[in-house]
Amino acid sequence: VDKKAKNDSLIVWQVELLTRLLKRIVLHRQLSIGMKGKDLGTLDASKILPRDQMTEIIPMPEFDPKMEKHSMDADSVQLPSEVVSQLKDLVATVASMYKDNSFHNFEHACHVTMSANKLLNRIVVPNSRKEAHDFTYGLTSDPLTQFAIIFSAIVHDVDHHGVSNEQLVKESNRLASMYNDKSILEQNSVDLAFELFSSGNLPALVSCVCANESEFNRFRQLVVNCVMATDMYV
C-alpha cells in the first residue's frame, strides 16, 4: 500500500472518530445545560511545564439526572461545516508533525488510538445512567473526557525524536534543557499539541470542544495527565 495513501486513510479514520466524540459533547451540552460554545479567542496554552501541571485527582462533573430522560442519539447532531473542516486540518497537521521513525510514528499513534477507543467502548454505555456514571467514576457520562482521551492518544508522540529521554539528556539536546531532563518527549508533545489547538487558527473547533475557559482548562488537564502517563518513569 502506498505510504501516503495509507497515511491519508488513517487521517480520515481519526477525523471520523473524533467527529463522533465531538457530536456527543455537543448533544450532552445541549441536553444538560443548553449551552453553546463561544469563541474563546487565542487561549494561553500555559507557560507552566506540563509535568508541573500533573495532578493526582481531576474532578469529574456530577451526574445530571436530566440526562436519563433523553435518548442519546449523537449521530443526529449536525456539526457546522467549519468545525469539521478545522478538525480535518487539526488531524492532518498532527500527522505531519510526526517524524518518520521506525516505531514512534503516526501509524503507532493510530494503533494507540484504536486501543484507547476499544477500551472506552467497553465501559461507556450509549445512554447515561447513574449506575454507569458511578461505576466508571463519571467517565461514561462525560463526553469531554472521552474526547480528551482519544485526542491524547493521537498526539502523545508528536515530534518524537526516535530515541529515549535518557538519550536526549546524554546528547544535551535543547529539549532536555527546556524540560529539565524530565519527561522530555512527553512534555514536548503536549506543548506542540496545545500550541496548535490554542493558536487561534481553529476557533470554531475549539469553541465546539470547550464551551468556556473552564472547560478548556479541564480539557488541557485531562490531556496533560494522559500524555504524561505514557512516560513509564513518571
Accessible surface in RSA format (square Angstrom, percent):
REM  Atomic radii and reference values for relative SASA: ProtOr
REM  Chains: A
REM  Algorithm: Lee & Richards
REM  Probe-radius: 1.40
REM  Slices: 20
REM RES _ NUM      All-atoms   Total-Side   Main-Chain    Non-polar    All polar
REM                ABS   REL    ABS   REL    ABS   REL    ABS   REL    ABS   REL
RES VAL A   1   166.76 109.7  88.94  80.5  77.82 187.5 101.27  88.0  65.48 177.6
RES ASP A   2    94.53  66.2  75.55  75.2  18.98  44.9  38.35  90.3  56.18  56.0
RES LYS A   3   140.49  68.5 132.75  81.4   7.74  18.4 114.26 102.8  26.23  27.9
RES LYS A   4   144.27  70.4 137.47  84.3   6.80  16.2 112.03 100.8  32.24  34.3
RES ALA A   5    51.00  46.9  40.28  62.2  10.72  24.4  45.62  64.2   5.39  14.3
RES LYS A   6    84.82  41.4  82.07  50.4   2.75   6.6  50.20  45.2  34.63  36.9
RES ASN A   7    49.23  34.0  48.11  46.5   1.12   2.7   9.64  23.2  39.59  38.3
RES ASP A   8    57.85  40.5  56.40  56.1   1.45   3.4  25.78  60.7  32.08  32.0
RES SER A   9    70.07  59.2  60.97  81.4   9.10  21.0  29.21  62.2  40.86  57.2
RES LEU A  10    36.67  20.4  36.47  26.1   0.20   0.5  36.67  25.8   0.00   0.0
RES ILE A  11    27.52  15.7  27.52  20.5   0.00   0.0  27.52  19.8   0.00   0.0
RES VAL A  12    84.27  55.4  82.38  74.6   1.88   4.5  84.24  73.2   0.03   0.1
RES TRP A  13    62.93  25.3  61.99  30.0   0.94   2.2  44.75  23.9  18.19  29.5
RES GLN A  14     0.00   0.0   0.00   0.0   0.00   0.0   0.00   0.0   0.00   0.0
RES VAL A  15    10.58   7.0  10.58   9.6   0.00   0.0  10.58   9.2   0.00   0.0
RES GLU A  16    88.63  50.9  84.61  64.0   4.03   9.6  31.14  60.2  57.49  46.9
RES LEU A  17     3.06   1.7   3.01   2.2   0.06   0.1   3.01   2.1   0.06   0.2
RES LEU A  18     1.23   0.7   1.23   0.9   0.00   0.0   1.23   0.9   0.00   0.0
RES THR A  19    23.72  16.9  23.72  24.0   0.00   0.0  21.77  29.2   1.96   3.0
RES ARG A  20   104.80  44.0 102.95  52.5   1.85   4.4  46.61  63.7  58.19  35.3
RES LEU A  21     4.82   2.7   4.61   3.3   0.22   0.5   4.61   3.2   0.22   0.6
RES LEU A  22     0.00   0.0   0.00   0.0   0.00   0.0   0.00   0.0   0.00   0.0
RES LYS A  23    41.17  20.1  41.17  25.3   0.00   0.0   6.85   6.2  34.32  36.6
RES ARG A  24    76.54  32.1  76.53  39.0   0.01   0.0  17.39  23.8  59.15  35.8
RES ILE A  25     6.11   3.5   4.37   3.3   1.74   4.2   5.05   3.6   1.06   2.9
RES VAL A  26    22.49  14.8  21.94  19.9   0.55   1.3  22.45  19.5   0.05   0.1
RES LEU A  27    19.58  10.9  19.58  14.0   0.00   0.0  19.58  13.8   0.00   0.0
RES HIS A  28    36.44  19.9  36.44  25.3   0.00   0.0  23.38  24.1  13.06  15.2
RES ARG A  29    14.60   6.1  12.63   6.4   1.98   4.7   7.70  10.5   6.91   4.2
RES GLN A  30    90.29  50.5  76.04  55.6  14.25  33.9  23.48  50.0  66.80  50.7
RES LEU A  31    44.48  24.8  31.14  22.3  13.34  33.5  33.56  23.6  10.92  29.4
RES SER A  32    11.95  10.1   7.11   9.5   4.83  11.1   3.97   8.4   7.98  11.2
RES ILE A  33   104.20  59.3  69.13  51.5  35.07  84.5  79.26  57.1  24.94  67.7
RES GLY A  34    57.63  71.1   0.00   N/A  57.63  71.1  26.72  73.3  30.91  69.2
RES MET A  35    66.60  34.5  58.80  38.9   7.80  18.6  62.47  53.1   4.13   5.5
RES LYS A  36   173.77  84.8 155.35  95.3  18.42  43.9 101.19  91.1  72.58  77.3
RES GLY A  37    32.57  40.2   0.00   N/A  32.57  40.2   2.77   7.6  29.80  66.7
RES LYS A  38   127.36  62.1 121.73  74.7   5.63  13.4  71.06  64.0  56.29  60.0
RES ASP A  39   106.24  74.4  77.69  77.3  28.55  67.5  36.95  87.0  69.29  69.1
RES LEU A  40    29.12  16.2   6.65   4.8  22.48  56.5  12.06   8.5  17.07  45.9
RES GLY A  41    41.74  51.5   0.00   N/A  41.74  51.5  33.44  91.8   8.31  18.6
RES THR A  42   105.30  74.9  73.77  74.8  31.53  75.1  49.77  66.9  55.53  83.9
RES LEU A  43    20.22  11.3  13.07   9.4   7.15  18.0  14.72  10.3   5.50  14.8
RES ASP A  44   103.83  72.7  80.71  80.3  23.12  54.7  45.38 106.8  58.45  58.3
RES ALA A  45    22.39  20.6  18.26  28.2   4.13   9.4  18.26  25.7   4.13  10.9
RES SER A  46    30.78  26.0  12.41  16.6  18.37  42.3  13.30  28.3  17.48  24.5
RES LYS A  47   195.29  95.3 160.54  98.5  34.74  82.7 111.28 100.2  84.00  89.5
RES ILE A  48   100.29  57.1  93.13  69.4   7.16  17.3  98.53  71.0   1.76   4.8
RES LEU A  49    42.74  23.8  40.97  29.3   1.77   4.5  41.31  29.0   1.43   3.9
RES PRO A  50     0.10   0.1   0.10   0.1   0.00   0.0   0.10   0.1   0.00   0.0
RES ARG A  51    72.77  30.6  64.79  33.0   7.98  19.0  12.68  17.3  60.10  36.4
RES ASP A  52   101.34  71.0  68.63  68.3  32.72  77.4  21.60  50.8  79.75  79.5
RES GLN A  53    39.21  21.9  28.84  21.1  10.37  24.7  15.09  32.1  24.12  18.3
RES MET A  54    66.63  34.5  43.99  29.1  22.65  53.9  40.92  34.8  25.71  34.1
RES THR A  55    52.82  37.6  38.18  38.7  14.63  34.9  24.86  33.4  27.96  42.3
RES GLU A  56   174.91 100.4 141.36 106.9  33.54  79.9  61.10 118.2 113.81  92.9
RES ILE A  57   135.92  77.3 125.34  93.4  10.58  25.5 128.21  92.3   7.71  20.9
RES ILE A  58    33.11  18.8  18.45  13.7  14.65  35.3  18.77  13.5  14.34  38.9
RES PRO A  59   104.84  76.4  94.32  86.0  10.52  38.2 102.45  84.6   2.39  14.9
RES MET A  60    55.59  28.8  32.43  21.5  23.16  55.1  27.48  23.4  28.11  37.2
RES PRO A  61    57.11  41.6  41.88  38.2  15.23  55.4  53.78  44.4   3.32  20.7
RES GLU A  62   160.20  92.0 140.98 106.7  19.22  45.8  63.54 122.9  96.66  78.9
RES PHE A  63    24.93  12.5   8.23   5.1  16.70  43.4   9.38   5.7  15.54  44.5
RES ASP A  64    29.02  20.3  23.31  23.2   5.70  13.5  18.42  43.4  10.59  10.6
RES PRO A  65    88.34  64.4  86.51  78.9   1.83   6.6  86.51  71.4   1.83  11.4
RES LYS A  66    97.49  47.6  97.47  59.8   0.02   0.0  68.39  61.6  29.09  31.0
RES MET A  67     1.43   0.7   1.36   0.9   0.07   0.2   1.36   1.2   0.07   0.1
RES GLU A  68    66.43  38.1  52.60  39.8  13.83  32.9  11.90  23.0  54.53  44.5
RES LYS A  69   172.41  84.1 133.28  81.8  39.13  93.2  90.14  81.1  82.27  87.6
RES HIS A  70    71.53  39.1  64.76  45.0   6.77  17.3  41.06  42.3  30.47  35.5
RES SER A  71    97.00  82.0  72.15  96.3  24.85  57.2  47.86 101.9  49.15  68.9
RES MET A  72    37.22  19.3  18.07  12.0  19.15  45.6  18.18  15.5  19.04  25.2
RES ASP A  73    76.69  53.7  71.44  71.1   5.26  12.4  29.27  68.9  47.42  47.3
RES ALA A  74    16.16  14.9  13.23  20.4   2.93   6.7  13.23  18.6   2.93   7.8
RES ASP A  75   105.06  73.6  92.26  91.8  12.81  30.3  28.84  67.9  76.22  76.0
RES SER A  76    73.19  61.8  46.70  62.3  26.49  61.0  41.38  88.1  31.80  44.6
RES VAL A  77    14.92   9.8   9.27   8.4   5.65  13.6  14.86  12.9   0.05   0.1
RES GLN A  78   154.82  86.6 130.32  95.2  24.50  58.3  56.82 120.9  98.01  74.3
RES LEU A  79    20.96  11.7   2.00   1.4  18.96  47.7   2.24   1.6  18.72  50.4
RES PRO A  80    80.55  58.7  68.00  62.0  12.55  45.6  80.45  66.4   0.11   0.7
RES SER A  81    95.93  81.1  81.58 108.9  14.34  33.0  52.56 111.9  43.37  60.8
RES GLU A  82   100.50  57.7  95.16  72.0   5.34  12.7  35.33  68.3  65.17  53.2
RES VAL A  83     5.69   3.7   5.69   5.2   0.00   0.0   5.69   4.9   0.00   0.0
RES VAL A  84    38.64  25.4  38.64  35.0   0.00   0.0  38.64  33.6   0.00   0.0
RES SER A  85    55.88  47.2  52.67  70.3   3.21   7.4  25.01  53.3  30.87  43.2
RES GLN A  86    17.90  10.0  17.90  13.1   0.00   0.0   8.61  18.3   9.28   7.0
RES LEU A  87     0.03   0.0   0.03   0.0   0.00   0.0   0.03   0.0   0.00   0.0
RES LYS A  88   111.47  54.4 110.08  67.5   1.39   3.3  56.85  51.2  54.62  58.2
RES ASP A  89    77.08  54.0  74.47  74.1   2.61   6.2  18.43  43.4  58.65  58.5
RES LEU A  90     2.94   1.6   2.52   1.8   0.42   1.1   2.94   2.1   0.00   0.0
RES VAL A  91     1.13   0.7   1.13   1.0   0.00   0.0   1.13   1.0   0.00   0.0
RES ALA A  92    43.73  40.2  38.50  59.4   5.22  11.9  38.72  54.5   5.01  13.3
RES THR A  93    52.06  37.0  48.09  48.8   3.97   9.5  29.46  39.6  22.60  34.2
RES VAL A  94     2.40   1.6   2.40   2.2   0.00   0.0   2.40   2.1   0.00   0.0
RES ALA A  95     7.09   6.5   1.13   1.7   5.96  13.6   1.13   1.6   5.96  15.8
RES SER A  96    87.76  74.2  50.92  68.0  36.84  84.9  50.71 108.0  37.06  51.9
RES MET A  97    48.21  25.0  36.10  23.9  12.12  28.8  41.08  34.9   7.13   9.5
RES TYR A  98    18.96   8.9   2.06   1.2  16.89  44.0   2.24   1.7  16.72  20.6
RES LYS A  99    85.83  41.9  76.93  47.2   8.90  21.2  40.11  36.1  45.72  48.7
RES ASP A 100   118.15  82.8  82.44  82.1  35.71  84.4  39.15  92.1  79.00  78.8
RES ASN A 101    26.08  18.0  16.93  16.4   9.15  22.0   8.66  20.9  17.41  16.8
RES SER A 102   123.30 104.2  79.10 105.6  44.20 101.8  59.39 126.5  63.91  89.5
RES PHE A 103   119.67  59.9 116.58  72.2   3.09   8.0 117.92  71.5   1.75   5.0
RES HIS A 104    53.11  29.0  52.87  36.7   0.25   0.6  28.80  29.7  24.32  28.3
RES ASN A 105    30.63  21.1  30.63  29.6   0.00   0.0   9.82  23.6  20.82  20.1
RES PHE A 106     9.37   4.7   7.61   4.7   1.76   4.6   7.61   4.6   1.76   5.0
RES GLU A 107    59.46  34.1  57.39  43.4   2.07   4.9  14.69  28.4  44.78  36.6
RES HIS A 108    26.67  14.6  25.05  17.4   1.62   4.1  18.97  19.6   7.70   9.0
RES ALA A 109     0.00   0.0   0.00   0.0   0.00   0.0   0.00   0.0   0.00   0.0
RES CYS A 110     2.48   1.9   2.17   2.4   0.31   0.7   2.34   5.9   0.15   0.2
RES HIS A 111   103.12  56.4  99.62  69.2   3.50   8.9  67.69  69.8  35.43  41.2
RES VAL A 112    49.32  32.5  46.18  41.8   3.15   7.6  48.97  42.6   0.35   0.9
RES THR A 113     0.00   0.0   0.00   0.0   0.00   0.0   0.00   0.0   0.00   0.0
RES MET A 114    90.83  47.0  90.80  60.1   0.04   0.1  59.93  51.0  30.91  40.9
RES SER A 115    63.24  53.4  59.53  79.5   3.70   8.5  30.50  64.9  32.74  45.9
RES ALA A 116    16.61  15.3  11.64  18.0   4.97  11.3  15.22  21.4   1.38   3.7
RES ASN A 117    21.47  14.8  21.47  20.7   0.00   0.0   0.00   0.0  21.47  20.7
RES LYS A 118   126.83  61.9 124.43  76.3   2.40   5.7  72.92  65.6  53.91  57.4
RES LEU A 119   117.37  65.4 116.17  83.1   1.20   3.0 116.21  81.6   1.16   3.1
RES LEU A 120    10.61   5.9  10.30   7.4   0.31   0.8  10.52   7.4   0.10   0.3
RES ASN A 121    89.97  62.0  65.98  63.8  23.99  57.8  24.73  59.5  65.25  63.1
RES ARG A 122   200.30  84.1 162.29  82.7  38.00  90.5  46.02  62.9 154.27  93.5
RES ILE A 123    72.38  41.2  62.17  46.3  10.20  24.6  68.35  49.2   4.03  10.9
RES VAL A 124    23.92  15.7  10.09   9.1  13.83  33.3  10.21   8.9  13.72  37.2
RES VAL A 125    60.91  40.1  55.73  50.4   5.18  12.5  56.76  49.3   4.15  11.2
RES PRO A 126   114.31  83.3  91.03  83.0  23.28  84.6 104.32  86.1   9.99  62.1
RES ASN A 127    56.70  39.1  54.29  52.5   2.41   5.8   6.29  15.1  50.41  48.7
RES SER A 128     4.95   4.2   3.71   5.0   1.23   2.8   4.01   8.5   0.94   1.3
RES ARG A 129    97.10  40.8  97.10  49.5   0.00   0.0  36.16  49.4  60.94  36.9
RES LYS A 130    92.78  45.3  92.78  56.9   0.00   0.0  66.93  60.2  25.85  27.5
RES GLU A 131   128.66  73.9 120.85  91.4   7.81  18.6  73.25 141.7  55.41  45.2
RES ALA A 132    18.08  16.6  11.36  17.5   6.72  15.3  17.25  24.3   0.83   2.2
RES HIS A 133    19.79  10.8  19.79  13.8   0.00   0.0   6.70   6.9  13.09  15.2
RES ASP A 134    74.85  52.4  58.35  58.1  16.50  39.0  32.63  76.8  42.23  42.1
RES PHE A 135   165.56  82.8 146.84  90.9  18.73  48.7 154.98  94.0  10.58  30.3
RES THR A 136    16.17  11.5   4.88   4.9  11.29  26.9  10.76  14.5   5.41   8.2
RES TYR A 137   188.86  88.2 174.53  99.3  14.33  37.3 135.77 102.0  53.09  65.4
RES GLY A 138     1.04   1.3   0.00   N/A   1.04   1.3   0.65   1.8   0.39   0.9
RES LEU A 139    24.76  13.8  24.76  17.7   0.00   0.0  24.76  17.4   0.00   0.0
RES THR A 140     7.78   5.5   0.00   0.0   7.78  18.5   0.00   0.0   7.78  11.8
RES SER A 141    13.26  11.2   4.95   6.6   8.31  19.1   6.17  13.1   7.09   9.9
RES ASP A 142     6.76   4.7   6.58   6.6   0.18   0.4   1.53   3.6   5.23   5.2
RES PRO A 143     9.31   6.8   9.13   8.3   0.18   0.7   9.20   7.6   0.11   0.7
RES LEU A 144     8.11   4.5   7.27   5.2   0.84   2.1   7.27   5.1   0.84   2.3
RES THR A 145     7.34   5.2   7.34   7.4   0.00   0.0   7.34   9.9   0.00   0.0
RES GLN A 146     2.77   1.5   2.77   2.0   0.00   0.0   0.17   0.4   2.60   2.0
RES PHE A 147     0.54   0.3   0.54   0.3   0.00   0.0   0.54   0.3   0.00   0.0
RES ALA A 148     0.00   0.0   0.00   0.0   0.00   0.0   0.00   0.0   0.00   0.0
RES ILE A 149    41.62  23.7  39.87  29.7   1.75   4.2  39.89  28.7   1.73   4.7
RES ILE A 150     0.00   0.0   0.00   0.0   0.00   0.0   0.00   0.0   0.00   0.0
RES PHE A 151     2.85   1.4   2.85   1.8   0.00   0.0   2.85   1.7   0.00   0.0
RES SER A 152     4.04   3.4   3.86   5.1   0.18   0.4   4.04   8.6   0.01   0.0
RES ALA A 153     8.39   7.7   2.83   4.4   5.57  12.7   7.66  10.8   0.74   2.0
RES ILE A 154     3.23   1.8   3.23   2.4   0.00   0.0   3.23   2.3   0.00   0.0
RES VAL A 155     0.42   0.3   0.42   0.4   0.00   0.0   0.42   0.4   0.00   0.0
RES HIS A 156    11.80   6.4  11.17   7.8   0.63   1.6   6.30   6.5   5.49   6.4
RES ASP A 157    14.21  10.0  13.95  13.9   0.26   0.6   0.26   0.6  13.95  13.9
RES VAL A 158     0.75   0.5   0.25   0.2   0.50   1.2   0.25   0.2   0.50   1.4
RES ASP A 159    25.77  18.0  25.59  25.5   0.18   0.4   2.88   6.8  22.89  22.8
RES HIS A 160    13.73   7.5  12.58   8.7   1.15   2.9   4.41   4.5   9.32  10.8
RES HIS A 161    55.69  30.4  36.18  25.1  19.51  49.9  22.13  22.8  33.56  39.1
RES GLY A 162    40.05  49.4   0.00   N/A  40.05  49.4   9.33  25.6  30.72  68.8
RES VAL A 163    55.53  36.5  46.05  41.7   9.48  22.8  55.53  48.3   0.00   0.0
RES SER A 164    64.40  54.4  50.84  67.8  13.56  31.2  49.61 105.7  14.79  20.7
RES ASN A 165    29.67  20.5  26.48  25.6   3.19   7.7  16.57  39.9  13.10  12.7
RES GLU A 166   115.60  66.4 107.85  81.6   7.75  18.5  41.01  79.3  74.59  60.9
RES GLN A 167    64.88  36.3  64.25  47.0   0.63   1.5  13.26  28.2  51.62  39.2
RES LEU A 168     1.92   1.1   1.92   1.4   0.00   0.0   1.92   1.3   0.00   0.0
RES VAL A 169    54.99  36.2  45.87  41.5   9.11  22.0  46.09  40.0   8.89  24.1
RES LYS A 170   143.78  70.1 108.45  66.5  35.33  84.1  69.53  62.6  74.25  79.1
RES GLU A 171    94.84  54.4  64.97  49.1  29.87  71.1  37.03  71.6  57.81  47.2
RES SER A 172    96.89  81.9  68.60  91.6  28.28  65.2  41.81  89.0  55.08  77.2
RES ASN A 173    34.44  23.7  26.68  25.8   7.76  18.7   7.32  17.6  27.12  26.2
RES ARG A 174   163.22  68.5 148.89  75.9  14.33  34.1  77.12 105.4  86.09  52.2
RES LEU A 175     2.43   1.4   2.43   1.7   0.00   0.0   2.43   1.7   0.00   0.0
RES ALA A 176     2.47   2.3   2.47   3.8   0.00   0.0   2.47   3.5   0.00   0.0
RES SER A 177    88.51  74.8  66.85  89.2  21.66  49.9  38.07  81.1  50.43  70.7
RES MET A 178    94.98  49.2  73.84  48.9  21.14  50.3  69.22  58.8  25.76  34.1
RES TYR A 179     4.45   2.1   3.53   2.0   0.92   2.4   0.60   0.4   3.85   4.7
RES ASN A 180    95.89  66.1  80.13  77.4  15.75  37.9  28.20  67.9  67.69  65.4
RES ASP A 181    77.41  54.2  61.35  61.1  16.06  38.0  14.80  34.8  62.61  62.4
RES LYS A 182   114.19  55.7 110.48  67.8   3.70   8.8  58.49  52.6  55.70  59.3
RES SER A 183     5.06   4.3   0.00   0.0   5.06  11.7   0.00   0.0   5.06   7.1
RES ILE A 184     0.00   0.0   0.00   0.0   0.00   0.0   0.00   0.0   0.00   0.0
RES LEU A 185     8.93   5.0   7.60   5.4   1.32   3.3   7.83   5.5   1.10   3.0
RES GLU A 186    20.98  12.0  20.33  15.4   0.64   1.5   2.35   4.5  18.62  15.2
RES GLN A 187     0.89   0.5   0.89   0.7   0.00   0.0   0.00   0.0   0.89   0.7
RES ASN A 188     8.16   5.6   8.16   7.9   0.00   0.0   0.00   0.0   8.16   7.9
RES SER A 189     1.19   1.0   1.19   1.6   0.00   0.0   0.00   0.0   1.19   1.7
RES VAL A 190     0.00   0.0   0.00   0.0   0.00   0.0   0.00   0.0   0.00   0.0
RES ASP A 191    29.46  20.6  27.59  27.5   1.87   4.4  11.83  27.8  17.63  17.6
RES LEU A 192    40.51  22.6  39.46  28.2   1.05   2.6  39.46  27.7   1.05   2.8
RES ALA A 193     1.35   1.2   0.00   0.0   1.35   3.1   1.10   1.6   0.25   0.7
RES PHE A 194     0.09   0.0   0.09   0.1   0.00   0.0   0.09   0.1   0.00   0.0
RES GLU A 195   103.31  59.3  92.92  70.3  10.39  24.7  38.69  74.8  64.62  52.8
RES LEU A 196    33.68  18.8  28.68  20.5   5.00  12.6  33.21  23.3   0.47   1.3
RES PHE A 197     0.43   0.2   0.23   0.1   0.21   0.5   0.23   0.1   0.21   0.6
RES SER A 198     6.13   5.2   1.61   2.1   4.52  10.4   4.28   9.1   1.85   2.6
RES SER A 199    44.63  37.7  17.94  23.9  26.69  61.5  26.43  56.3  18.20  25.5
RES GLY A 200    32.17  39.7   0.00   N/A  32.17  39.7  10.68  29.3  21.49  48.1
RES ASN A 201   114.55  79.0  94.57  91.4  19.99  48.1  25.67  61.8  88.88  85.9
RES LEU A 202     7.88   4.4   7.77   5.6   0.11   0.3   7.88   5.5   0.01   0.0
RES PRO A 203    45.99  33.5  40.47  36.9   5.52  20.1  45.12  37.3   0.87   5.4
RES ALA A 204    19.06  17.5  10.35  16.0   8.70  19.8  17.63  24.8   1.43   3.8
RES LEU A 205     0.11   0.1   0.11   0.1   0.00   0.0   0.11   0.1   0.00   0.0
RES VAL A 206     8.48   5.6   8.48   7.7   0.00   0.0   8.48   7.4   0.00   0.0
RES SER A 207    15.12  12.8  14.71  19.6   0.41   0.9   0.33   0.7  14.78  20.7
RES CYS A 208    14.97  11.3   9.11  10.2   5.85  13.8   8.95  22.7   6.02   6.5
RES VAL A 209     0.05   0.0   0.05   0.0   0.00   0.0   0.05   0.0   0.00   0.0
RES CYS A 210     0.00   0.0   0.00   0.0   0.00   0.0   0.00   0.0   0.00   0.0
RES ALA A 211     2.37   2.2   0.00   0.0   2.37   5.4   0.00   0.0   2.37   6.3
RES ASN A 212    40.20  27.7  40.20  38.9   0.00   0.0  18.10  43.6  22.10  21.4
RES GLU A 213   104.89  60.2 102.71  77.7   2.18   5.2  23.72  45.9  81.17  66.3
RES SER A 214    82.31  69.6  71.68  95.7  10.62  24.5  38.34  81.6  43.97  61.6
RES GLU A 215    36.53  21.0  35.96  27.2   0.57   1.4  12.27  23.7  24.26  19.8
RES PHE A 216     3.28   1.6   3.28   2.0   0.00   0.0   3.28   2.0   0.00   0.0
RES ASN A 217    81.09  55.9  74.98  72.5   6.12  14.7  25.99  62.6  55.10  53.3
RES ARG A 218    49.93  21.0  44.60  22.7   5.33  12.7  33.53  45.8  16.40   9.9
RES PHE A 219     0.00   0.0   0.00   0.0   0.00   0.0   0.00   0.0   0.00   0.0
RES ARG A 220    11.62   4.9  11.62   5.9   0.00   0.0  11.39  15.6   0.24   0.1
RES GLN A 221    42.28  23.6  39.74  29.0   2.54   6.0  15.53  33.1  26.75  20.3
RES LEU A 222    11.94   6.6  11.67   8.3   0.27   0.7  11.76   8.3   0.18   0.5
RES VAL A 223     0.00   0.0   0.00   0.0   0.00   0.0   0.00   0.0   0.00   0.0
RES VAL A 224     0.37   0.2   0.37   0.3   0.00   0.0   0.37   0.3   0.00   0.0
RES ASN A 225    32.47  22.4  28.15  27.2   4.31  10.4  11.03  26.6  21.43  20.7
RES CYS A 226    41.72  31.6  29.99  33.5  11.73  27.6  13.21  33.5  28.52  30.7
RES VAL A 227     0.50   0.3   0.00   0.0   0.50   1.2   0.50   0.4   0.00   0.0
RES MET A 228     0.00   0.0   0.00   0.0   0.00   0.0   0.00   0.0   0.00   0.0
RES ALA A 229    75.36  69.3  45.98  71.0  29.38  66.8  52.75  74.3  22.61  59.9
RES THR A 230    64.93  46.2  38.57  39.1  26.36  62.8  45.23  60.7  19.70  29.8
RES ASP A 231    11.66   8.2   7.07   7.0   4.59  10.9   1.36   3.2  10.30  10.3
RES MET A 232   171.09  88.6 134.03  88.7  37.06  88.2 100.99  85.9  70.10  92.9
RES TYR A 233   192.69  90.0 162.77  92.6  29.92  77.9 124.37  93.5  68.32  84.2
RES VAL A 234    75.04  49.4  21.41  19.4  53.63 129.2  40.45  35.1  34.59  93.8
END  Absolute sums over single chains surface
CHAIN  1 A    12160.7      10034.9       2125.8       6793.6       5367.0
END  Absolute sums over all chains
TOTAL         12160.7      10034.9       2125.8       6793.6       5367.0
